[in-house]
Amino acid sequence: MKYKVAALHELRKPFKIEEFDLPEVSGEQVLVKTAGCGLCHSDLHIWLGEVAVAPRFPLVLGHEPSGYVAAKGGGVPESIRVGMPVLVNGGYYRRENIYSLRGANQLADLEAQMWAGGIHVGCYAEYFLVPSYRYLVPAEGLEDLDKASVLSDAGLTPYRAFKHAMAILQARQYAEPGDIVVVVGVGGLGIFGAQYVSRLAPHLDLVLADVRDEALEFAGKFARPLALINARRENPLEAIKKTAHDRKVVAVLDFVGSSKTVSTYIKALSPGGVYVLIGLAEPEATIPIFDTVAQEYAVLGSLWGSIGDLYEVAGLAKRGLVDYRGVVTKRWRLDEINEAFMQMEKGTQLGRMVVSFS
């Protein structure tokens, strides 16, 4: 049996819709029939050759999937049923290591990594093979399963970053009701980050910063922002200070990750504040060491999310505490993927886009 994939044979060249042989499953493996796969800027960076990976061609990208169990190996438990709707965590690894044993599978060392859409065949395809049922999260109760695919990355990555920030603030006991969290960059990930702050930390106030009014207004529909700051039209530090008055800015979630955002928004933090880097706009950025030491800032990175994090995100979505359906503003067919990547490269689309197979 054959199935269709969007195959890449050369970087910066168009995808080709081709047919692959449907793989046989064995052991713990699960074959998933794709419902949807989110279009992620990480894939765009790979396509542009901006990520230091050595892809094997033909390459099938896509690491943000949802779907239905189509077949399973003999080592898969009965609780995983054929036809069962699932989300999939694409942080696959070849062997157990200290990170996977501690529940952080996405941090597996480089030799152990086999992420979906990178080393392992990805999900811009009608079917995809999951190395183990352990990467599956039951998705019963999630409506619009193709749209729910974005929870596997766009919803997952900000959640882990939010948890990092809250854990440090709780440990330091610096945050008080009415203090402020700033979300920088309100694209497909930042919108989810804003939701987590508003809905899971309602005692804190939220400020959104971006360089596009339309993005700020769109993101504002999903959260309760105290202020929307267009850093292109006004000085963001002055605007944050004016908004905060005498309250502390206890955290910044940076979904851009550029030299400009880091050097600017770290100065907005109050002593003891947390700066979490999630975006990867630039591989290198300078952190002000004196201020970081003198103000006791906590600066950390946050990568994707673990399988445990994804279980929690799915639970929040099932309870209506995170809106994923409204965030998805465009569905594409598989044969429209080249147009979708052009749209993503232009950066004009608000919210998140998915390749839909429904």
N, C-alpha and C positions, 0 to 999 in steps of 0.2 A: 504493500500500500504506500502511496505517495502522499506528501503533504506540502503545502506551499510555504515558502520562506522569503524574506527580503534579504538577499545575500549581497555582501559587499566584497568586491574582488580587489579593490584598490582604494586607498584613502583619497578623499575629496572627489571621488567619482560616484555616479548615481548607483543606487541599489538596483539589483535585478531580481525580479520575481521568478524564482526557480522552484523546482520540485526536488525534495529530498526523500530518501527512503525512510519510512516510519521505523524508528528503532524498536527493537525488542526489549522488554523489561525483565529484570531478574533481581533477586535479592531484595534489598530495601528500595529499589528504584520505583519511581512512579511516573507514568506518562500523563501529562495534563493537556487537555484540550483548551486552548487559549480563549478566554472571554475578552480580555483587554490587556493592553500593555502600555503603560505610561511613556510618553516621550520625554526623555530626561536630557538636560544639558550635558551630563556626563557623556552620553552617547554622541552628542554633537562635538564635544571636545575630542573624543576618539576619532570620529569621522574627519575632523579637521587636522588630525595629527598633533594635537596640542597636549596629549597625555602620553607619558613615558611608558607605553606598553608595546609589546611586540606581538601584534595580532597575527593570527594564523588565518590565511585566506583559503576558501571563502569564509567570511566572518558574518555571523548573525548576531546583531546587537539586541539590546532589550533586557532589562533587569528589574522591571517594575510590573510584574504580571498578576493576573487573577485568572481563574479558569475552573474546569471541572475534571475530576479524576477520570481518566479514560481507561487506564490499565495499571496494574500494580504487580510487583514481583512477589515471590513466595515468602519473603521475609517481612512483608508489610502487614501490620496487625489488622484484625477485622474491623476495628474502629474507623479505618480509612476505607471508605466504600466507593466503588465505581459510581460515578455520577455526582459525587459529593463536591459542592462548591468550595474553593480554597483560595486563600492568598498564599503567596510563596515568597520566602525570604531568600534572596539570591546570593547571600554570602556563603557560598559553598566552600568546603575545604577538603583536601585529599586525605588528611589523617588528623587524629586528635592531637591537640597541643595545649599548652597551658591556658591559652585564651579561650578556646572552645570549651575546655573543661570548666572554665569559670563562667560560661554563658555568654562569651563575647566572640561568637563565631566570625564576625566580620573583621576581627583584628588578627586573624590567622597570619602567621609569618608568610613572607612572599613565596617561599617554596611550597607552602601548603595551600595557598589560595587557588581557587578555580571558579571565580565568580561567574555568575550567569552573564552572558553578553560580552565577556572578555575572553577568558580561556575556555570556558564552557559555552556550548551553543546557547544563544539567547532566545528571547521570547517574541521577537518580531516574526512570528511564525504561527501557523495554525495549531501546531502542537509543540511541546517542549518536554524534554526529559529531565526530571529532577533526580539527582543522585540518591537522595534518601527521603523517606516520608517525614523525617524529622524537621525538614524545612517547611512543611505545610502548616498552615493555620486555618482551621475550619472557618468558613465564611457564611454559614447559614445565618439568616437574619440581616444580611447586608443587601440592600436593594441596588439595582443597576450594577451588576457584578463587573461589567466592563469598566465603569467609572471607579469602582472600588479598587481597581488595580493600583491607583495612585497612592493608596495607603501603604503599599509595599516599599515605597521610597520617599515620595514627596510628603507623605504623612508621617512616616517612620523617622526620618532623619531629624526633623525639627523636634520631635518628641524626645529623642535621646538628648539633644542639646538642651532642651528645656529642663529635663530631669537633672542633667549635670549642674546647671545654674542653680536650681532650687536646692539641690543637695548641699552645695557649698554655702549658700546663704543660710540654710538651716543650721549647718555646722558652726558657722561664724556668729549666728544670731544677730546679724546686722540689719536685716530687713524688718520694717514695721509697716502696718497697714497704711496705705496711701503712698508708699514709696513707688518708684517708677522703674519699669523695664522698657528698654528701647529695642525695637526690632528694626534692623537695617536691611533694606532690600525686601520688597513685598511681591516677589514673583511667586512661582508655584510652591516653593518651600516656605517662604516668609509668611504667606497667607495662613498656612497651618501653624507656624510658630506663633502668630498673633492669636489664633484661636486657643492654643494651649495656655497662653498667659491669661487671656480673658476668662476662660472657662474653668481652668484648674488652679489658678491663683487669683481669685476674684478680689482678694485683699490688696493686690498690687494694681497700680495704674499702668496703662500701656501707651506708649508713643510709637508711632510708625514713621519711618524715614525712608525716602526714595527720591528719585529724580524725575518721576513721572506722576503728574496729577491723576491721570486716569487709573494708574496702578494703585495709588493711595486710596482713591475713592472706592475702587473695587474691593480692596482688602478690608476697608473700613466696614463693609457690609457684613463681614464674618466675625467681627470682634467688637470691642467697646473702647476704641481708642480715645484717649484724652486729647490727643493732638495728632494732626497729620502734617509732616514737615517735608517740604520739597527742598532738598539740599541744593538744587540748581538755582532756586530763586531767592533763598534766604540763607543766612549763616546758621547751620544746624546747631552749633553749640549755643549760640545766643538764644535760638528758639527753644531748645531744650531747657536752658536755664530759666527762661521766662515762664515756661510751662510748669517747671518743677517748683518754683518759688523757694521755699525753705525745706522742701522734701528731698530725700536722697535719690539718686539714680543708682540702683543697686545692681543692675545687670544690663548688658548689651548682648543681643544675639545678632551676630553679623553674618547675614546670608549672602553677602557679596564677596568679602575676603580679598580686598585690594589694598595696596599701600595707602591709598587715599582714605578709604573707610577706616582702616585700623588707626592711622595717625590722627584722624579727626575724632572718631567717636570714643576712643579710649579716654580722651580728655573730658568726656561728659560724665565719667564715672565718679561717684563719691568714694571716699576712702573705704577700703574693704570690699569694693565692688567686683563683679565677675564679668569678664569679657570672653564670650564663647565664639570661636571661629568655626563656621560651617561652610561658607562659600569658598570657592577656589578660583577666583578671578585671576589671581596672580600667584605664582609659585613662591615668591619671596616678598616679605613685607617687614619693615622695621618697627620694632616695638620700643617705645621710650623706656629705657631701663631705669633711669633715675625715678621717674614718676611711678613706675610699676613697683619699685622697692619702697619708695617713700610713702606711697598711698596704700601699700599692701594690696594691690590689685591681684586677682587670680585670673590668669590668662591660660586658656586651654582650647584644644581642638576637640571636635566631636565628629565621629565618622559613622555615617549610615545608622544602623541599629541592629540589635541582636534579634534572634528569634523570640526571646522572651519579651523584648520591647514590642515586637509586632503583635504578639498575643494581646498585649495591653492596648495597643492602638486599635485593634479590631474590636476589643471590648468597649472602648470609648465610642467608636463609630456605631456599634449596635445599640448603644444606649442614647444615641443622639447627641453626644457631647462633642463631636467633631463633624463638621459638614464637609463631606468630600464630593457630594454630587454637584453642589453649586460651584465648587472650585473648578470642576472640569467644564470648560467652555467650548471645546471643539472635539468632535470624533472624526477620525480618518479611517478609510479602508486601507488594507495592507498595500494595495496597488497604488495608493496615493502617498506612500511614504516619502518619496523624493520631494513632493510639494510640501509635505509636513516639515521636513528638515529645513527647507528653504524658509518657511515661515518661522521656525524656531531660531534660525540664524539671524533673521531680521529683528527678532525680539519684540515684535509688535503685538503678539497675542497675549491677552490678559488671562490669568489663571493657568490651568494645566490642560494639556492635550493628550489624547489617548488614541492608539490604534485599536479599533474595535472590531471584534469578530462576531458580535451578537446580531 
